[in-house]
Amino acid sequence: MTRRVEYAQIEATLDDLTYPVLRDDAAADLEDVTLVLAEDETNLGVLISETDSDAFRSREDLVVELEESVGVALDEARAPAAETDGDGE
């Protein structure tokens, strides 16, 4: 069964892994997770398999790699949408 995880909530899912973990093992363990991004979805296992590192010493190492792959820092994904000042610019 496929699980759906919002990108801003990914750390809880990554906590399910035992570190250190090989990239291939992490990808296999999370192949049933659909990662929901702002306007897109992707398979988390596939995303991990496409990272540059062969292994991850900690959840934080994996988060850094995923941030580079996705192009959005996890802190940015958690932040509320920027408020506009109403001037239209």
C-alpha positions, 0 to 999 in steps of 0.5 A: 500500500502506498503512503502519501507524505507531505514534503514538509513532514518528511522527517518523520518518515525518514526516522523509520530508517536505521542509520547509517543506511545505504542509498539502495536500502533507503530507496527500497525501504521507502519505495512505497512512499509518494512524496507530495511536493507543492504542485507535484508528486514523486516516489520517495524511493526513486528520489533517494535512488537518484541522490549522489551519496552512496550512504547516509550517516544520519537523517540530516544527511539524507534531508540535505541530499533530498533538499538538493534534489527537490530544490527546496529547503525543508525549512522553506517548505514548512514556512507559511506562504509569504504574505503580500503587502497588497501592492501587487509587486 
